[in-house]
Amino acid sequence: MSDSEHAGPTTAPTVKHALAGNDIGATVTLRGWVRTVRASKAGLAFVELNDGSCLANLQVVAEQTLPNFEQVSKLGTGASIEVVGEIVESPASGQTVEVKASGVRLIGNSGDEFPLQKKRHSFEYLRTIAHLRPRANTFGAVARVRNEVSRSIHQYFQDRGYLWVHTPLITSIDAEGAGQMFQVTTMDLENVPRRDGEIDFKQDLFERKSYLAVSGQLEAEIMATALGNVYTFGPTFRAENSNTSRHLSEFWMIEPEIAWCDLNRLQNVAEEFIKHIFRSVLENCPEDMSFFEQRIEPGVIEKLDAIVRSEFARVTYSEAVGILEKSGQSFEFPVSWGIDLQSEHERYLTEITFNRPVIVTDYPREMKAFYMRRNDDSRTVAAMDVLAPRIGEIIGGSQREERYDVLLEQMAAHGIPPDQYWWYLDLRRFGTVPHAGFGLGLERVVQFVTGMANIRDVIPFPRAPGLLEF
């Protein structure tokens, strides 16, 4: 006999479905974890059950006639149970339905030492028990919103004919040119092979230095110049020794690459894309977003709604620098043409000057990557950053340099050896086309949507300097 045949009727498989109130009178089998248990003098036990399908708990009412009533009345927080019972209208305030239990089976006890009790725990503490924190209200809500953000990203691109492509996680090149990469090796680090005084990478598995990828962009360009519009969605890695609330060593990136696209069209795509994500979260996660509104960031719902309804401001880097220079503000990092915009500058533009997201374009060529298209003024490149209030850059992208000779000049200026990028140059030799793309950090988006202050709290198992638990 199968597990489903053993389990009995399952007309309402989740707490979320049961709470919708469409199956009053139905007998259901529910499985989940106990949040609290309260026993009354009238011989009833009230169990708050949660299965992760939604923020709310479902009240299970167990009567004293149950053979194991004493065990049920003493269930501890965190215990896993299976409940069989009838969905009935609830006389209690704040809930429309409850389950009148005809059977409660203990699956896994939790004892008195379960770390998540019915009180508020600090996020710092919860990071130390990341294997249990998904059961906390905040992190259950974060997980559901993260799922909706991811679903909406795929929906946006799939509905518009983009192909989802899978790019390598192991590479021999630094797409960003920043050098902050994790090295990958199979060599015995206690007995590293050497040749002529140098490490002999010919003895390594790939016969050369290899790294975890910081981006899938360059390979996405290969696919876009054959298939049109593509996007990547996967993990990326950066060995930046940063312990800030905005950085992770392992994070997820979405990188569309669009053939026949210039910088102006790319800005339109980025703005439409961000609005689509926010709209989807507001429409499909109302309960979780209300939780974030009440507990994490008052006004977060209106913030997202205002962005959906707004038009993003668009300024060139030169115009942005002019605004900052004339602001009269005493910035920690002084402003002048040629400096990299800092968080304080980005927040001034988004929160004070425009009070909405801002797309900054046409940055000085010296501060941007070699692959960005050089503008006619030869001082700037066709780059863009989408800046959001509070967290700064949320998207970075550019039109790519599709001209073979100019790309060679850019590589020389950045000290990039052409022989390592021979295949990238070939794309400019054989049927080159204008193309553009951007990168969106999934965790940055989830952080902005939820209002969570630390990026380590919007990914299930954060990887950062000194943090490799779980």
N, C-alpha and C positions, 0 to 999 in steps of 0.2 A: 504493500500500500504506500502511496506517495505521501510526502510531507503535507501537501495541500489537503489530501483526504483526511489525514489525522487532525488537521487544524480546525475543521468545521467551517461554518458559513463565514464568508468574508465580503459582505456587501459594502462595507466601509473599511477599506484597508488602511487608512491613515486617520490620524487625529484631525487633520485639516478637513478631510472629507466629512467626517462625522460632525464637526462643528458647523458645517454649512447648513445643517438642519433639514436636509432634504430626505432623510431616511428615518424619520421618527416612526417607531414601531418595529424597525428591522432588528434582527439579531445579528450581531457582528463579533468578529474576533479582532482584537487590537493588541499590538505589542509595542512596548516602549519602556521608558525609564521613569521611576518615581521621583517626583519633585518634593512633595510633602505628603504626610498622612496625618489625618486628624480623627481621633475617635471621640464619639459623643456618648453621653450617659444613656441615650435612648437605644444603645446597642447597634450603632451604625459606625462604619469607618468610611471616611471621605479621602479618596486617593487622588492626588493631582498627577495626571499621566501626560508625558510629553514624548513624542517619537521623532522629533526633529523636522517634521513636515511643515510646521508653522511655529510662530512665537508662542501662541496661546497654549495653555494646558486644557485637558479634558477631565472633568470631574467624574470619577468612578465611585458609585455608592455601593458599598458592600454591607449586607445585612448580617446579623449575628447568626442566622441560620446556616451560613456557609460552614462546611466542615472544618476549614482551616481559618476561620475568622480571627482567632487570636494571633495567628501568624501574620495575616493581612493587616491587622490593626497596629502591628509593630514593625511594619516594613520601614527600612531606612531609606533616606535620600540616596538616589543613585542606583537602587536595586532595579533589575530588569524583570518585568512580569508579562504574562499573557492574560488578557481579560476576555471572557466571553460574556456578553450581556445584551440587553435591549436598549436602544437609543430612545430616551423619553424626554419630554419637555421638562425643563428644570424650573423649580420654584424659586431658586436662589437668584439674587440680583447679579447682574454682570455677565450672565451666561444664558443662552437660550436652550441648550440641551445638556444632558448628562447621560451616563450609562449606568443602568441598574444591573449590577453584576450577578450572573448566575454561576460564575466560576472565576477564580483568580489563581493563577499558577505562578509560583516563584521560579524564575529561570536562573537568575544570578544575584546572590545577595551582595550587599556593599559594606556591611558592618558599620562600626561607629567611627572609623577613621577615614571615611570618604572625604576628600579635600574640598569638595564644593558643597557647602552648606547654604541654607537659605539666608544669605547676607551678601552684601556687596564686597567683592574682592578687588584689589588693585590690579590693573593690567600688568604691572611688573610681576606680581605674584603669579598671575595666570600664565605668563610666558614660561614659568618654571614647570608648569604642568600642562604643556601643550597637548599631551595625549588625552587630557580630560576637558580642556577648556572649550571644545566645541559644544559641550553640554550646557555651558553658561549661556544665558539669554543673549548677551552681546555678540558672542562668537557664532552662535547659531544664526543670528540675523545677518552677520557679516558673510557667512558662508552662502546663505540664500541669495543675498544681493550680488555677491561675486559670481554666483552661478547665472543670475539673470543678466549681469553685464556681459559675461562670456557668451551666453546664448544670443543676446542682441547683436553682438559683434559679428558672429557667424551669420545671423539673419541679414544684417545690413549688406554684407558682401555677397552672400549667396543669392539674395534677391536681385542683385545688380549684375550677375553674371561673372563675378570674380571666381577664380579657381584657388582653392586652398592648397598650397604647396608646402612640402616638408623640406626644410633646409638643414644642413649638417650641424650637429652640436660639437663636433670635433673638427678643427681647422688648422691650417698652417699659416694663416694670415690674420692681421689685425685690421678689421674693417673700419674701426673708428680711428686708428692711428694713435690711440692714447697709451698703449702699452700696458694697460692694467688687466692682464689676462692670466687665468689659471693655466699652468703648464700641465700637460698630460704626458705620462711616461709609464713604460713597463720595466724600465731599468731598475736594477737593484741599487738603491740609493746609498747603501753601505759599501758598495763595490762598483762604482760608476766606471764604465769602460772609457778609456782615454786613448787618443791617438795624437802624437806630436804635441803633447801637453794640453790638448783641448778635449772636451767631452766628445766622444765619438757617437753622434746621434744616428749614424748608420746602423748601430747595434740596437736601436730602439725599434718598436713595432712598426712605426710609419717611416722609419729611416730618415727622419728629419724632426726638427722641433715641432711640437704640436700643442694645441691649446683648446680650452673650452671657448666656444664662440660667444662674442659679445653682441653679435647681430647676424641675421640671415639675409641682410639687404643685398649684398653683392651677388649671391646665388639667386635671390629673387629677381634681380635684374636679368639674369640669364633666362629665367622662365618667362618674364614679361616680354622680352624681345623675341619670343617665339609664340606665346600664347595670348598676349594681350594684357588683361588685367588679372593680377594674382595677389594673394596675401599670405603671410605666414602668421602662425599663432603658436608660440612655443616658448620654452624656457631659454633664458640667456644668462650669462655669467660675467661678473666684473670683479676683479681682485682689488678693489679700491678699499684702502684701510680707513674706512669712515664709520664712525659710530653715531651718526646723526639719525634723527627721526625720519629722514627722507631717503635713506639708502639701504639697499640690500645687496648681498653678494650673488644671490640667485633670485631671478625675477622673471616674469612672463611678459613677452613683447608681442605686439601685433604690428606687422609691417606690410602695408599694401604697396605694391609697385605697379604703376599705371603707364602703359604705353601710349604714345601720342599725347602726352600731357605736359603742360607748362605750369609755371608757378602759380598763375592766377587760378587755373582750374583746380590745382592741388589745394589751394586755400578753401575753395568752395566745398571740395570733398571733405576736408578736415572739419569744417564747421557743421556740415550736414551730418557727418558721422557722430560727432560729439552730441549733438542734439538728439539724434536717434537713440543713443545709449541712455541718456538721461530720461527721455520720454518713456522708454520701455521700463525703466526701473520705477518711475512714478506710477505707471499704469499697472504693473504686475507685482509690485512689492509694497502695497500700501500699509500693511500691518507692520512690517519691519521698518519702513521709513518713518512711521509714526513713533516707533520706539526710539530711533535715532534722533528724531525731533525733540522728544521729551527728555532723553537721558544723555545724549552726546553733544549735539549741536542745535540749539534752538534756532529756528529759521532755515534749516537745511532744505526743507521741502520748497519753500518759496525761492531759495537761492537757485535750485535746479530748475524750477518752473520759469523763473525770470530769464535764465540762460536759454531755455528752449524757445522762449518768446522773443528774445533779443536778436539783434544783428551784431556779430562780433566786430569790434573796432579793428581797423587795419592801418598800421603805420610802418614806415620804413625804419630801419635801425637809426638812420641819421635823424629822422623826425623824433624818434623816441629819445635820443640823446639830447636833442634840443629842448624837449619838454622837461626832462630831468634837470638840465642845466638852469632853466628859467624857473624852476619850482620854488627856489628859496629854501629848500630842505637841506639840512646838514646830514648828508649820508655818511655812513661809516667808510664806504668806499667811494672816493671822489669820482665824479663823472666827467669823462672826456671821450671824444671820438676815438674808437679803437680799443676801448676797454670792454671786457666781457660783462654783460649785465648780470648783476648779483640779485639775490632774492629780494633785498630791500628795494631795488630799482623795479623789479617785476611787480612787486606788491603795490608800489606807488602808482604804477601805470594802470593796473587792473582794479585797484580798490579806491584810489583817489581820483585820478585823472578821468578814467572812463567808466568805472564802476560796472564792469562787465569783462568777459574774456577779450583778450587783445592778440591779434596776429601781428608779429613783428617780422619784417622781411628785409632782404638785401643787406646782409651782414658783411663786415670787412672780410676779405678773402683770407687774410692771415689767420683768423681765429676759427675758421671752419675747415671741414675735411676736404681732402684732395679731389673727391669725386663730385663736388658741387659745381654747378655750371657757372662759369665766369661771366659776369655782366659786361655790357659794352663799355662801362666806365673803367674797367680793369681793376677797380679798387674793391669792388664788392662781388658777392656771389648770390645766386638765386636761391637763397635759403629762407626758411621760415621757422618760427617757433610760435606755438599757440600757448599763451599764458593764461592761467586761470587764477582768480582771486584766492588768496591764502596759501596755495601750494606752488605757484609759479608755473614753470614749464610743464605742460602735460603732453604736448606733441612737439616733436622736432622733425623737420624734413627739408627736402630741397628738390629742385629740378636737377637732374644728373647731367654731368658734362658728357654730351654725346659726340663731341668733335675729337677725333683721334689726336690731332696735333696739339690741341689745347690741353687735352688730358695728359699727354706726355709732359708738357710744360708744368702743369699743376703737380704732377708726381715729382718732378725734379725740384720744384720749389719746396715741397714738403719732405724731401728726402726719402721718397718711396721708390724702392728698386723695381723698375719695370719688369724685370725677368720673373719676379714672383707673381706678377699680375698679368702674365702674357694672355691668359684666357679672357681676362676682363678687357684688355685692350682689343682683343679679337672682336668683341661685340661692336666696337666702333669701326672695325675694318670691314665687317660683313653685314651689310644691311642695317646700318645704324638708324635709330629713330629717336626723336625727342621722348623722354620719359621722366617720370618723377615719382617720389614716394615719401612716406614718413614713418616714424616709429611712435607707437603709443604704449606706454607702460601700464599694464593691467592694474598693478597695485596702486599706482598714482591715481587712476580713475576711481578705484574702489575707495581709496582714502578720501578723495574729494566728495564722492557721493554719500558716504556714510558719516563724514565729519570726524572720523577717527584721527587722533593726533599723531600716532606713530605708525609708520608703514609696516612695522613688524607685527602689527595687530590685524592686518588685512590679508595675510597669507597664512595658511594653516601651520606651516613649520618653517619659521624664518631662519635664513642663513645669513649671518653677519659675522664680522671679526670676533672670534672667540665663542661663537654660538653655533654648535653643531650637534645639539642634542636631538633625540627622537628620529 
